Every structure is written in C-alpha cells, then in structure tokens.
Amino acid sequence: MITRVVTATLALSLTLITQCGMATELTGTLKKIQETGTITLAFRDAAIPFSYLADASGIPVGYSQDIQLKIVAALKHQLDLPNLRIKYNLVTSQTRIPLIQNGTVDLECGSTTNNIERQQQVSFSVGIFEIGTRLLTTRDSAYKELSDLQGRNVVTTAGTTAERLLRSTNADQQLGMNIISAKDHGESFQMLETGRAVAWLQDDALLAGERAKSRTPEKWVIAGKAQSHEIYGCMLRKHDAPFKQAVDNAVKAIYASGEIETIYRKWFQQPIPPKGLSLDYPLPEEVKALYTNPTDQPAPL
C-alpha cells in the first residue's frame, strides 16, 4: 500500500514538474498569449469572402476568419486556456505587415500572399488558398486581357501584389496604362462601377466576392489569362517557431479532418452575408492540391 502511495505521489510530482517545465519553456507569441489570456487577431473589413464585416457588430466573418477561429480553438486546448479572449484589430493592405512585426496583432488570416519578399519580414503558415490574378470587366467589354488596356484607366488595390504586378507589366510592356491605386477593394470596385476605370486587376476570388455583392452581378465577368498564381497564408512574426508550428498543426488538422470542405462550401458555394448571394466559385484544383499537400512555400512562378 505504502509503495503504491509513494509511486502515485512520485508520478504526480513528475507530472507537475513536467507541466511547470512546459510552462516555463513557452516563448514568443505562445508565452504572450498564456500570460495575457488574450490573442489579437487581424481582420480585413472588405476582403469578401475571406475576411470582412457583414453587419454592424464589428465581428469579422469569412473563409479565412473561420480558419483563424479553428486555430484559436486549437490554442485554447494546447495552452489549457478555455477562456482565451479574442481581440480584433482592423488592418489594411498597407498596415497588415507592420502591425504583425511590432506585436500589435498576433495572427493575420485574410487574403495575404506568401512571397519571397514578404518572407523577409514575416513568417507564413501553410497555405490556406491559391488564386490567379485576373481582370474584372463588364461582360460586353472589349478589355479582356492586359494587352487590350493600352492607354486605358485600370484600377487595383494599393499595397497588394496585384498593384506591383500591374505596375511592372505596364513598364515592361510599355502599355501606357493609367493605373489607379484604390485604398481598398470596395473603392476599387467603385472606380470600375462608375466608369473611372475600364478594368480591375486583382485576385480572382476577391473579384468574385465583389461581383457577388454588387447591384448587378450578372453585368461583371472575371476575364483574361491569370497574370500570376499566388498562395495565401496566415501571417505571424518571424523567428517564432513554436507558434508557427502550433498554427501549422491547427491548419493541417482542419484539412485532415475534412472540415475545410465544409468551410469552403459555406463561403464559396452557398449564400453568404450580407446579401445572401453565392459566389458560385467551384473548388479549384490548385486549392484542392493545397489541402492534400500543405506547404508554406510561395506558389511557383
């Protein structure tokens, strides 16, 4: 009896020592979350259907936001923080990287492209989506390819990879386009809708989101050859391997369980708020491959 008690006491002591050791070993973002009981999530207010505000609640919704909340659920379990609080912080194309770097936000799952340049500034999770950069124009428009846009007004959203691509293509091919850099996707579509631009170059899934919420979705068409293929990832601070591993493991678990299929259908193939319209965006083969073989590398050029 005494032996069993001693054995049980020893086992309990070893468990407590191990748990204390694990707690003291936490570093970086995991340590910050453990100590504050709070995680700060970035969100975009108009990146439909990835991250956006659908009502006046101030709580973002979308495909990427659902993935982000699954990551939070995994962190609650890993850190034994069932009451982990979420704080939301609005970001834009221009502010999202600096706010990750300076610690204002801990995680950004939205519509951010993972590329070599950005990897010098932040880290990325395994990919959560893959897009092609294409044009949005009116269905009867003559402007369906970049080569058709010589000397025309073309809009794109400031601070995005699409803006950089458009400017470099304009210079390399001497197209003489007048490039308008809008502050966000909503303003980009407004420029197109009001005729101040004849085409909008952006990620095709984002174009589908803006088209779906417009007054006349049937008027608009996503056109042209994809000018680039890009993989979205969740952003986090560099040199924080434990937190990256936690995020990657959570995303991979969503893929392995098949939950991602439900999330995809919810945001791309079913009516979404606020207007109850469907993007009618079939699952691309590239995205399906990403679910099967997750990678934190950029899309091949």
Disulfide bonds with the S-S distance in Angstrom:
Cys109-Cys234 2.15
